Amino acid sequence: MHITILGYIFIPLGMVLFFFLKSDYLLFLTVMFSGFTASSVINVEYISFGLAPSYYFGMLFIIKYIFIVLKNKNLVKPNFYLALFIIISFISMMLSKFLNNEGILVYGIGNGLRLKVVEFSMQNITQYMYLIFAFIIYWLIKDRLKDDISFINKIIKVYLFSGFIISLIGFYQVVAYYYNLSFDIIFRSNPLGWQQGIRIYAVAAEPSMMAYFIVPTLSLAFSYKKKVGGLNSYIIFILLFILGVLTTSTTFLIGIIGFAVVYFFRNIINYRTIIKYLTFVGVLVFIVIVIFNFNEEIRIRLWDKSIAKLQLNNASGVSRYEVFSQMISVGFMYPFFGVGFGSGRSTDLYSHLFATTGIIGSATFFIYIFYSFYKMLKYSRKNYLKEISDGYVYFLFTFLICSISVPEFMFLFFWVNFGVIDSIILSYKSFETCNKRNIDKNLQKKCYKNIRDIKIERRWKVIVFLYMFYSISCIIKFM
């Protein structure tokens, strides 16, 4: 076991925040680093485990926030279907004990997509623990936000700003690749990551997983239209788009095309909007052409190989189809609860959940997703928090699209946003309650909270500066 470079930076920071500041600061950092899925603060090589920064800050947040819950003795209810999915996943996992001697073959987790016999193991427990942790983070975020529009906006801004930071790290990876500079040892120290040369993965285990973060996040940024850390959200969109192209991932390609098509049909209503849309698409196409001219290999990987993969004309496409077919077959063999949560891994979310949790488990999860999608679509049409609701329409849609090629739905950044979505639903209910009552102006001001930016108190600016100096010193020392 050893502490990584990021560990030397984040571990003391977490301790200071835990003991001396409000739990909100730990929540902000949990959200900020939720996309750093292949970074770690502590590595345990013996069991191939790395503690991600978001999990570290998340654990501290959970511990600190539990004391608040115990004091107030009040906790909002989680979404019924999402809670039911957690229960069904547990039942499914326990039922897998009875399949140990059945000789059922599934593709394993972390074994290079090789077939293995289904048997209950520690892997089932660890995968379920990841799910429980993500669910707790979702639940406590929902409880902290409740119907507070101001805090909802703060969380969204922190999340989008993390997209900006990740894009800069991705661009640094390009420079590091060409000039042989340190990268993985700093930003991608989790033992589960692997080197892929020219393909950009930034802080994810591999390019497809990076694209899994990029597409829903840039979809949200495009609709948000508010300043994020002094940046226009369109800038974050452009930077994430460029990073997505550099991943050369099929996941990014199908996700961005899906987003563009849905946005076109939802927003093109007159001649002016058509011109605006085509102009913006033209800018993106120009960016792509410049990148392709810079490196022909990027064009081949992003376009030619992606098309070949979708047409099953290369090894990757054939392999994915074989995995999909096998996991669907397994799902039909045990249609109700599957072969057990955590028993295997597919190359897409749909066959993955169907094989491991059955029709019951996968149905409850997707009912939650479609319920949230319906609510966001409804609110965007009613002009209630239109920009936010609109953004989450595209976020959820691109999540479903990108899940065609990536099964890791337990990434913390999804569950952070699930908590935000549920809080938007709560705030709309409060909004309707305010409208239905005959209330005075003072009470209305309490119902319609002002949206404010996150501001750091002046007295902390010196501390932040000194801590940044300490962080840079740690990085230089280990490079």
C-alpha positions as CSV (number, residue, x, y, z in Angstrom):
1,M,0.0,0.0,0.0
2,H,1.3,3.5,-0.8
3,I,0.0,7.1,-0.9
4,T,-0.1,8.6,-4.4
5,I,0.9,12.1,-5.4
6,L,-2.7,13.2,-5.3
7,G,-3.0,11.5,-1.9
8,Y,-0.3,13.8,-0.5
9,I,-2.4,16.7,-1.7
10,F,-5.9,15.5,-1.0
11,I,-5.6,13.5,2.3
12,P,-4.5,16.5,4.4
13,L,-7.1,18.7,2.7
14,G,-9.9,16.3,3.5
15,M,-8.8,16.2,7.2
16,V,-8.8,20.0,7.4
17,L,-12.3,20.2,5.9
18,F,-13.6,17.4,8.0
19,F,-12.6,18.8,11.3
20,F,-12.8,22.6,10.7
21,L,-15.4,23.4,8.0
22,K,-19.0,22.6,7.1
23,S,-19.8,19.3,5.3
24,D,-20.7,21.4,2.2
25,Y,-17.1,21.8,1.4
26,L,-16.6,18.0,1.4
27,L,-19.6,17.6,-0.8
28,F,-18.3,20.2,-3.3
29,L,-15.0,18.2,-3.5
30,T,-16.9,14.9,-3.9
31,V,-18.8,16.4,-6.8
32,M,-15.6,18.1,-8.3
33,F,-13.7,14.8,-8.4
34,S,-16.6,12.5,-9.3
35,G,-15.3,12.3,-12.9
36,F,-11.7,11.3,-11.8
37,T,-12.6,7.6,-12.0
38,A,-9.0,6.4,-12.6
39,S,-7.2,8.7,-10.1
40,S,-6.5,7.6,-6.6
41,V,-5.2,8.9,-3.3
42,I,-4.1,5.5,-1.9
43,N,-3.2,2.3,-3.8
44,V,-3.3,-1.2,-2.5
45,E,-1.5,-3.2,-5.2
46,Y,-2.1,-6.6,-3.5
47,I,-5.8,-6.5,-4.2
48,S,-5.6,-4.1,-7.3
49,F,-7.5,-1.4,-5.4
50,G,-7.2,2.4,-5.6
51,L,-9.2,4.8,-3.5
52,A,-10.5,7.5,-5.8
53,P,-10.5,11.1,-4.6
54,S,-14.3,11.3,-4.9
55,Y,-14.7,8.2,-2.7
56,Y,-12.2,9.6,-0.1
57,F,-14.0,13.0,0.1
58,G,-17.4,11.2,-0.2
59,M,-16.6,9.0,2.8
60,L,-15.7,12.0,4.9
61,F,-18.8,13.8,3.8
62,I,-21.0,10.8,4.7
63,I,-19.5,10.5,8.2
64,K,-19.9,14.3,8.8
65,Y,-23.4,14.5,7.3
66,I,-24.7,11.5,9.3
67,F,-24.2,13.5,12.5
68,I,-26.4,16.3,11.0
69,V,-29.0,13.7,10.1
70,L,-29.0,12.2,13.6
71,K,-29.2,15.7,15.1
72,N,-32.2,16.8,13.0
73,K,-33.8,13.4,12.9
74,N,-35.1,14.1,9.4
75,L,-34.1,12.5,6.1
76,V,-35.8,12.8,2.8
77,K,-37.0,9.6,1.1
78,P,-35.0,8.3,-1.8
79,N,-36.8,7.6,-5.1
80,F,-38.9,4.5,-4.7
81,Y,-37.6,2.8,-7.9
82,L,-34.0,3.5,-7.2
83,A,-34.3,2.2,-3.7
84,L,-36.1,-0.9,-5.0
85,F,-33.3,-1.4,-7.5
86,I,-30.8,-1.5,-4.6
87,I,-32.9,-4.1,-2.8
88,I,-33.3,-6.3,-5.9
89,S,-29.6,-6.1,-6.6
90,F,-28.9,-7.5,-3.1
91,I,-31.5,-10.3,-3.6
92,S,-29.9,-11.1,-7.0
93,M,-26.4,-11.2,-5.5
94,M,-27.5,-13.5,-2.7
95,L,-29.3,-15.8,-5.1
96,S,-26.1,-16.2,-7.1
97,K,-24.9,-18.5,-4.2
98,F,-27.2,-21.2,-5.6
99,L,-25.6,-21.0,-9.0
100,N,-22.1,-22.0,-8.0
101,N,-22.3,-25.5,-9.5
102,E,-24.4,-24.7,-12.5
103,G,-21.5,-24.1,-15.0
104,I,-23.0,-20.9,-16.3
105,L,-20.5,-18.8,-18.3
106,V,-20.4,-15.0,-18.2
107,Y,-17.7,-12.5,-19.0
108,G,-15.8,-11.5,-15.9
109,I,-15.0,-8.2,-14.4
110,G,-11.4,-7.1,-14.8
111,N,-10.2,-10.2,-16.5
112,G,-9.9,-8.9,-20.1
113,L,-13.4,-9.9,-21.0
114,R,-12.8,-13.7,-20.8
115,L,-15.5,-16.2,-20.0
116,K,-15.7,-17.5,-16.5
117,V,-18.1,-19.7,-14.5
118,V,-20.6,-17.9,-12.4
119,E,-19.9,-18.3,-8.7
120,F,-20.5,-16.2,-5.6
121,S,-17.2,-14.5,-4.6
122,M,-15.8,-11.4,-3.0
123,Q,-16.2,-9.7,-6.3
124,N,-20.0,-9.7,-5.8
125,I,-19.7,-8.1,-2.5
126,T,-17.2,-5.4,-3.6
127,Q,-19.4,-4.5,-6.6
128,Y,-22.4,-4.2,-4.4
129,M,-20.5,-2.0,-1.9
130,Y,-19.7,0.4,-4.8
131,L,-23.4,0.5,-5.6
132,I,-24.4,1.1,-2.0
133,F,-21.8,3.9,-1.7
134,A,-23.1,5.6,-4.9
135,F,-26.7,5.3,-3.6
136,I,-25.8,6.8,-0.2
137,I,-24.1,9.8,-2.0
138,Y,-27.2,10.2,-4.1
139,W,-29.5,10.1,-1.1
140,L,-27.5,12.5,1.0
141,I,-27.1,15.0,-1.9
142,K,-30.9,14.8,-2.3
143,D,-31.4,15.5,1.4
144,R,-28.9,18.3,1.5
145,L,-30.3,20.0,-1.6
146,K,-34.0,19.3,-0.9
147,D,-35.8,22.1,-2.8
148,D,-33.0,24.7,-2.4
149,I,-32.6,26.2,-6.0
150,S,-29.6,28.2,-4.9
151,F,-27.7,25.1,-3.7
152,I,-28.8,23.1,-6.7
153,N,-27.1,25.6,-8.9
154,K,-24.0,25.5,-6.8
155,I,-23.6,21.8,-7.2
156,I,-24.2,22.0,-11.0
157,K,-21.6,24.7,-11.3
158,V,-19.0,22.7,-9.3
159,Y,-19.8,19.7,-11.5
160,L,-19.4,21.6,-14.8
161,F,-16.2,23.3,-13.5
162,S,-14.9,19.8,-12.9
163,G,-15.5,19.2,-16.7
164,F,-13.3,22.2,-17.4
165,I,-10.5,20.9,-15.2
166,I,-10.7,17.4,-16.7
167,S,-10.5,18.9,-20.2
168,L,-7.3,20.8,-19.3
169,I,-5.8,17.6,-17.8
170,G,-6.7,15.9,-21.1
171,F,-4.9,18.5,-23.1
172,Y,-1.9,18.2,-20.8
173,Q,-1.9,14.5,-21.6
174,V,-1.5,15.3,-25.3
175,V,1.6,17.5,-24.5
176,A,2.9,14.8,-22.0
177,Y,2.6,12.2,-24.7
178,Y,4.6,14.1,-27.3
179,Y,7.2,15.4,-24.9
180,N,7.5,12.4,-22.7
181,L,6.3,14.1,-19.5
182,S,4.9,12.6,-16.4
183,F,1.1,12.0,-16.6
184,D,-0.2,8.6,-15.3
185,I,1.8,8.8,-12.1
186,I,0.0,12.1,-11.3
187,F,-3.5,12.0,-12.6
188,R,-4.2,8.3,-13.4
189,S,-2.6,6.3,-10.6
190,N,-5.3,3.8,-10.0
191,P,-3.8,0.3,-10.7
192,L,-6.8,-0.6,-13.0
193,G,-5.8,2.0,-15.6
194,W,-3.8,1.1,-18.7
195,Q,-1.7,3.0,-21.3
196,Q,-3.2,3.5,-24.7
197,G,-0.7,5.7,-26.5
198,I,-2.2,8.4,-28.6
199,R,-5.8,7.9,-27.4
200,I,-6.7,10.4,-24.7
201,Y,-8.2,9.1,-21.5
202,A,-7.4,11.9,-19.1
203,V,-8.5,10.8,-15.6
204,A,-10.5,7.7,-16.7
205,A,-9.4,4.1,-17.0
206,E,-9.8,4.2,-20.8
207,P,-11.1,6.4,-23.6
208,S,-14.6,5.0,-23.7
209,M,-15.1,5.6,-20.0
210,M,-13.8,9.2,-20.4
211,A,-16.4,9.7,-23.2
212,Y,-19.0,8.3,-20.8
213,F,-18.3,11.4,-18.7
214,I,-17.8,13.9,-21.5
215,V,-21.0,13.5,-23.5
216,P,-23.6,13.9,-20.7
217,T,-21.6,16.7,-19.1
218,L,-21.2,18.7,-22.3
219,S,-24.9,18.2,-23.0
220,L,-25.7,19.7,-19.6
221,A,-23.2,22.6,-20.1
222,F,-24.7,23.5,-23.5
223,S,-28.1,24.2,-22.0
224,Y,-27.0,25.7,-18.7
225,K,-26.1,29.1,-20.0
226,K,-24.7,30.5,-16.8
227,K,-21.3,31.6,-15.7
228,V,-19.3,28.7,-14.2
229,G,-16.3,29.9,-12.2
230,G,-16.2,33.0,-14.4
231,L,-16.4,30.9,-17.6
232,N,-19.2,30.8,-20.1
233,S,-20.7,27.3,-20.2
234,Y,-20.2,27.3,-24.0
235,I,-16.5,27.4,-23.4
236,I,-16.7,24.3,-21.2
237,F,-18.8,22.6,-23.9
238,I,-16.2,23.4,-26.6
239,L,-13.3,22.2,-24.5
240,L,-15.1,18.9,-23.6
241,F,-16.0,18.5,-27.3
242,I,-12.4,18.8,-28.3
243,L,-11.4,16.3,-25.5
244,G,-14.1,13.9,-26.7
245,V,-12.7,14.0,-30.3
246,L,-9.2,13.3,-28.9
247,T,-10.5,10.2,-27.1
248,T,-11.3,8.8,-30.6
249,S,-14.0,6.8,-28.8
250,T,-17.0,5.3,-30.5
251,T,-18.9,6.1,-27.3
252,F,-18.2,9.8,-27.9
253,L,-19.2,9.6,-31.6
254,I,-22.6,8.0,-31.1
255,G,-23.3,10.1,-28.0
256,I,-22.5,13.5,-29.7
257,I,-24.5,12.5,-32.8
258,G,-27.4,11.5,-30.6
259,F,-27.3,14.8,-28.7
260,A,-27.1,16.9,-32.0
261,V,-30.1,15.1,-33.5
262,V,-32.3,15.4,-30.4
263,Y,-31.3,19.0,-29.9
264,F,-32.2,19.8,-33.5
265,F,-35.7,18.3,-33.3
266,R,-36.4,19.9,-29.9
267,N,-35.2,23.4,-30.6
268,I,-35.3,24.2,-34.4
269,I,-38.6,26.1,-34.7
270,N,-37.9,28.9,-37.2
271,Y,-35.4,30.2,-39.7
272,R,-33.3,32.1,-37.1
273,T,-32.8,29.0,-34.9
274,I,-31.8,27.0,-38.0
275,I,-29.1,29.5,-38.9
276,K,-27.9,29.6,-35.3
277,Y,-27.8,25.8,-35.1
278,L,-26.0,25.4,-38.4
279,T,-23.5,28.0,-37.5
280,F,-22.6,26.3,-34.2
281,V,-22.4,22.9,-36.0
282,G,-20.1,24.5,-38.6
283,V,-17.8,25.7,-35.8
284,L,-17.6,22.2,-34.3
285,V,-17.0,20.7,-37.8
286,F,-14.2,23.2,-38.3
287,I,-12.6,22.1,-35.0
288,V,-12.8,18.5,-36.0
289,I,-11.2,19.2,-39.4
290,V,-8.3,21.1,-37.7
291,I,-7.8,18.2,-35.3
292,F,-7.9,15.6,-38.1
293,N,-5.3,17.6,-40.1
294,F,-3.1,17.8,-37.0
295,N,-3.1,14.0,-36.7
296,E,-4.5,11.6,-39.3
297,E,-4.5,8.8,-36.8
298,I,-7.2,10.5,-34.8
299,R,-9.5,10.6,-37.9
300,I,-8.9,6.9,-38.6
301,R,-9.6,5.9,-35.0
302,L,-12.6,8.1,-34.4
303,W,-14.4,7.8,-37.7
304,D,-13.1,4.8,-39.8
305,K,-12.6,2.4,-37.0
306,S,-15.9,3.5,-35.2
307,I,-17.9,2.8,-38.4
308,A,-16.1,-0.5,-38.9
309,K,-16.9,-1.4,-35.2
310,L,-20.6,-0.5,-35.6
311,Q,-20.8,-2.6,-38.8
312,L,-19.0,-5.5,-37.0
313,N,-16.1,-5.3,-39.5
314,N,-13.3,-5.3,-37.0
315,A,-12.2,-7.3,-34.0
316,S,-13.6,-4.8,-31.4
317,G,-17.0,-4.8,-33.0
318,V,-17.2,-8.6,-33.3
319,S,-16.0,-9.0,-29.7
320,R,-18.6,-6.6,-28.4
321,Y,-21.3,-8.4,-30.3
322,E,-20.2,-11.8,-28.9
323,V,-20.2,-10.4,-25.3
324,F,-23.7,-8.9,-25.8
325,S,-25.1,-12.1,-27.3
326,Q,-23.7,-14.2,-24.5
327,M,-25.0,-11.9,-21.7
328,I,-28.4,-11.7,-23.3
329,S,-28.6,-15.5,-23.5
330,V,-27.6,-15.7,-19.8
331,G,-30.3,-13.2,-19.0
332,F,-33.0,-15.3,-20.7
333,M,-31.8,-18.4,-18.8
334,Y,-32.5,-16.6,-15.5
335,P,-34.9,-13.8,-16.5
336,F,-36.2,-12.7,-13.1
337,F,-33.2,-11.9,-11.0
338,G,-30.3,-12.7,-13.3
339,V,-27.2,-14.6,-12.3
340,G,-26.3,-12.2,-9.5
341,F,-25.3,-8.6,-9.2
342,G,-21.5,-8.3,-9.6
343,S,-21.2,-11.8,-11.2
344,G,-20.1,-10.5,-14.6
345,R,-19.6,-7.6,-16.9
346,S,-20.9,-6.9,-20.4
347,T,-19.8,-4.2,-22.9
348,D,-23.1,-2.3,-22.6
349,L,-25.4,-1.4,-19.7
350,Y,-28.5,-3.0,-21.1
351,S,-27.3,-6.6,-21.4
352,H,-25.2,-6.1,-18.3
353,L,-28.1,-5.3,-16.0
354,F,-30.4,-7.9,-17.8
355,A,-27.8,-10.7,-17.2
356,T,-26.9,-9.8,-13.6
357,T,-30.2,-8.5,-12.2
358,G,-32.8,-9.9,-14.6
359,I,-35.9,-8.2,-15.9
360,I,-37.0,-7.1,-12.5
361,G,-33.7,-5.3,-11.6
362,S,-33.1,-3.7,-15.0
363,A,-36.7,-2.6,-15.2
364,T,-36.7,-0.8,-11.9
365,F,-33.5,1.0,-12.8
366,F,-34.7,2.2,-16.2
367,I,-38.1,3.1,-14.8
368,Y,-36.3,5.6,-12.6
369,I,-34.3,6.9,-15.5
370,F,-37.4,7.3,-17.7
371,Y,-39.4,8.8,-14.9
372,S,-36.6,11.4,-14.3
373,F,-36.4,12.0,-18.1
374,Y,-40.2,12.6,-18.2
375,K,-40.1,15.0,-15.3
376,M,-37.2,17.1,-16.7
377,L,-39.0,17.2,-20.1
378,K,-42.2,18.3,-18.4
379,Y,-40.5,21.1,-16.4
380,S,-38.6,22.4,-19.5
381,R,-41.9,22.8,-21.3
382,K,-43.4,24.7,-18.3
383,N,-40.3,27.0,-18.2
384,Y,-39.6,26.0,-14.6
385,L,-35.9,26.1,-14.2
386,K,-35.9,25.7,-18.0
387,E,-32.2,25.8,-18.6
388,I,-31.4,23.2,-15.8
389,S,-34.4,21.0,-16.8
390,D,-33.4,21.2,-20.4
391,G,-29.9,20.3,-19.6
392,Y,-30.9,17.2,-17.7
393,V,-33.2,16.1,-20.6
394,Y,-30.0,15.9,-22.7
395,F,-27.9,14.5,-19.8
396,L,-30.3,11.5,-19.3
397,F,-30.7,11.0,-23.0
398,T,-27.0,10.9,-23.8
399,F,-26.5,8.6,-20.7
400,L,-28.9,6.1,-22.3
401,I,-27.2,6.5,-25.7
402,C,-23.6,6.1,-24.4
403,S,-24.7,3.1,-22.3
404,I,-24.8,1.2,-25.6
405,S,-21.0,0.8,-25.3
406,V,-20.2,1.3,-21.6
407,P,-21.7,-0.6,-18.7
408,E,-20.3,1.3,-15.7
409,F,-23.4,3.0,-14.4
410,M,-22.0,3.1,-10.9
411,F,-19.6,6.0,-11.7
412,L,-20.2,8.5,-9.0
413,F,-20.8,11.5,-11.3
414,F,-24.1,9.8,-12.5
415,W,-25.4,9.4,-9.0
416,V,-24.4,12.9,-8.0
417,N,-26.6,14.1,-10.9
418,F,-29.4,11.7,-9.9
419,G,-29.5,13.5,-6.5
420,V,-29.6,16.9,-8.3
421,I,-32.5,15.7,-10.6
422,D,-34.5,14.4,-7.6
423,S,-34.0,17.8,-5.9
424,I,-35.2,19.6,-8.9
425,I,-38.4,17.5,-8.7
426,L,-38.8,18.4,-5.0
427,S,-38.3,22.1,-5.8
428,Y,-40.9,22.0,-8.5
429,K,-43.4,20.5,-6.0
430,S,-42.6,23.4,-3.6
431,F,-43.0,25.8,-6.5
432,E,-46.5,24.4,-7.2
433,T,-47.4,24.6,-3.5
434,C,-46.4,28.3,-3.5
435,N,-48.5,29.0,-6.5
436,K,-51.6,27.2,-5.1
437,R,-51.6,29.1,-1.8
438,N,-52.7,32.6,-1.3
439,I,-49.5,33.9,0.4
440,D,-47.9,37.2,1.0
441,K,-44.8,38.6,-0.7
442,N,-42.5,37.8,2.2
443,L,-43.4,34.1,2.1
444,Q,-43.1,34.1,-1.7
445,K,-39.5,35.4,-1.3
446,K,-38.8,32.3,0.8
447,C,-40.3,30.0,-1.7
448,Y,-38.4,31.5,-4.7
449,K,-34.8,31.5,-3.5
450,N,-32.3,33.6,-5.2
451,I,-29.6,31.9,-7.3
452,R,-26.1,32.9,-6.1
453,D,-22.7,32.0,-7.2
454,I,-20.2,30.1,-4.9
455,K,-18.0,32.7,-3.3
456,I,-15.0,32.0,-1.2
457,E,-14.5,34.2,1.8
458,R,-11.5,36.5,1.6
459,R,-9.9,35.1,4.7
460,W,-9.5,31.8,2.9
461,K,-7.8,33.2,-0.2
462,V,-4.4,33.2,1.5
463,I,-4.9,29.6,2.7
464,V,-6.0,28.5,-0.7
465,F,-2.9,30.1,-2.3
466,L,-0.5,28.5,0.2
467,Y,-2.2,25.1,-0.3
468,M,-1.8,25.4,-4.1
469,F,1.9,26.1,-3.6
470,Y,2.1,23.0,-1.4
471,S,0.3,20.9,-4.1
472,I,2.6,22.1,-6.9
473,S,5.6,21.3,-4.7
474,C,4.3,17.7,-4.2
475,I,3.8,17.2,-7.9
476,I,7.3,18.6,-8.8
477,K,8.9,16.4,-6.1
478,F,7.5,13.1,-7.6
479,M,7.9,14.0,-11.3
